Amino acid sequence: MIQFHDFGIDIQTYTDRGKGNDFPDVNQCPHCPSRRPLHRHGYYQRYALTAEGEYHLWIARYRCQECRKTVSVLPSFLLPYVQYTRSVIWQAVKTWLETPRRGAKTKQVGFPTKEV
């Protein structure tokens, strides 16, 4: 399961801090009725793409001592299972909506690409 947290910082600061970010405590399991705080279970790395570039982010994972299920805490500028940040997606949707329609042609919206 995924929970969101507003770290109050931008993506560059979050990236620079890495595992040293001020990760929140998860005090209740969203999977079971346990009210025990979840144990920090480790981290995993994921990408985030913005107009400025590509970022490698550390995401904290927590595990419930009772049901053994995990919870990941994503920064609020990300969306689950998507590499583009919320602001990039919002800009693309906004651009698409503001582009005038020309006949039956499909509108094209450019997303930043990942450097290979």
Secondary structure, DSSP 8 states (H G I E B T S, - for coil): -EEEE--SS-HHHHHHHGGGS------S-SSSS--S--EEEEEEEEEEE-SS-EEEEEEEEEE-TTT--EEEEEETT--TT-SB-HHHHHHHHHHHHHS---TT------------
